[in-house]
Amino acid sequence: LVRWLGSVVLVARPTLSDVLHTRELVNSLRAAGVRASLVLVGDRPYSPAEVIDTIGHAPLVGVLPDDPVGARALCGDAKSPKVLGRTRLVRTAAALAVRIAPGAPAAVPPAQAP
């Protein structure tokens, strides 16, 4: 399936274990003829530049904020449906989605659904 797609977007945290695992995955995908791009969650303990230098061969598409409130809201633990659309995580992810798939239709936030 991955070979058929031709490209994937990987999501990782900038931790030593995630970076090393992602580097191996990128190399395996590349050997299979699949392009990999990367989205980071947070920018610590390693900066996006350090991660990209270590991984290589995978352009950075964006960095999502490490937003526990937004993550809980996405899991259904928001105190109000309006909270979801206001979180840094959801706002940043929406902008990132437009960059990754510019022609895709925009989703209607749950608080605005008819």
C-alpha positions as CSV (number, residue, x, y, z in Angstrom):
1,L,0.0,0.0,0.0
2,V,2.8,2.4,0.9
3,R,4.6,1.8,-2.4
4,W,1.4,2.5,-4.2
5,L,1.0,5.9,-2.4
6,G,4.5,6.9,-3.3
7,S,4.8,9.3,-0.3
8,V,3.9,9.4,3.3
9,V,3.9,12.0,6.1
10,L,5.5,10.7,9.4
11,V,4.7,12.2,12.8
12,A,7.3,12.1,15.5
13,R,8.4,13.8,18.7
14,P,11.8,15.3,18.8
15,T,13.1,12.9,21.4
16,L,16.2,10.7,20.9
17,S,14.2,7.4,20.6
18,D,11.7,8.9,18.1
19,V,14.4,10.5,16.0
20,L,16.5,7.4,15.7
21,H,13.4,5.2,14.9
22,T,12.2,7.8,12.4
23,R,15.6,7.9,10.7
24,E,15.5,4.1,10.2
25,L,12.0,4.3,8.9
26,V,12.8,7.0,6.5
27,N,15.8,5.0,5.2
28,S,13.6,1.9,4.8
29,L,10.9,3.9,3.0
30,R,13.4,5.5,0.7
31,A,14.9,2.2,-0.2
32,A,11.4,1.1,-1.2
33,G,11.0,4.1,-3.4
34,V,8.7,6.0,-1.0
35,R,9.2,9.6,-0.2
36,A,8.8,10.6,3.5
37,S,8.0,14.0,4.9
38,L,8.0,14.8,8.6
39,V,5.7,16.5,11.1
40,L,7.1,17.1,14.6
41,V,5.1,17.3,17.7
42,G,6.8,19.9,19.9
43,D,10.3,21.3,19.5
44,R,12.0,19.9,22.6
45,P,14.4,18.5,23.6
46,Y,15.8,18.8,20.1
47,S,15.0,21.6,17.7
48,P,13.4,20.9,14.3
49,A,16.7,21.8,12.6
50,E,18.6,19.2,14.7
51,V,16.0,16.5,14.0
52,I,16.1,17.1,10.2
53,D,19.9,17.1,10.3
54,T,19.9,13.8,12.0
55,I,17.2,12.1,10.0
56,G,18.1,13.5,6.5
57,H,16.2,12.8,3.3
58,A,12.9,13.9,4.8
59,P,11.6,17.5,4.5
60,L,10.0,19.0,7.5
61,V,6.3,19.8,6.7
62,G,5.6,21.5,10.0
63,V,5.7,21.4,13.8
64,L,2.6,20.8,15.8
65,P,2.5,22.3,19.3
66,D,2.8,19.9,22.3
67,D,-0.7,20.8,23.5
68,P,-2.1,18.4,26.2
69,V,-5.3,20.4,26.4
70,G,-5.8,20.1,22.6
71,A,-4.9,16.4,22.7
72,R,-7.5,15.7,25.4
73,A,-10.1,17.7,23.5
74,L,-9.4,15.6,20.4
75,C,-10.0,12.5,22.5
76,G,-13.4,13.7,23.6
77,D,-12.4,15.1,27.0
78,A,-13.1,18.7,26.2
79,K,-15.3,20.6,28.8
80,S,-17.1,22.3,25.9
81,P,-17.2,21.6,22.1
82,K,-16.0,25.1,21.5
83,V,-12.7,24.3,23.3
84,L,-11.6,22.0,20.5
85,G,-11.5,24.7,17.8
86,R,-9.7,27.1,20.1
87,T,-6.7,24.8,20.9
88,R,-3.3,25.5,19.5
89,L,-3.1,21.9,18.3
90,V,-6.3,22.0,16.2
91,R,-5.5,25.5,14.8
92,T,-2.0,24.5,13.8
93,A,-3.1,21.1,12.5
94,A,-5.7,22.8,10.3
95,A,-3.1,25.1,8.7
96,L,-0.8,22.2,8.3
97,A,-3.5,20.1,6.6
98,V,-4.0,22.9,4.0
99,R,-0.3,22.9,3.2
100,I,-0.2,19.1,2.9
101,A,-3.3,18.7,0.9
102,P,-4.3,22.1,-0.6
103,G,-7.1,20.8,-2.7
104,A,-8.9,18.8,0.0
105,P,-12.2,20.1,1.3
106,A,-12.1,21.8,4.6
107,A,-13.8,20.1,7.5
108,V,-16.5,21.9,9.5
109,P,-15.5,22.2,13.2
110,P,-17.9,20.2,15.4
111,A,-19.1,23.4,17.2
112,Q,-20.3,24.9,13.9
113,A,-21.8,21.7,12.4
114,P,-25.5,22.1,11.5
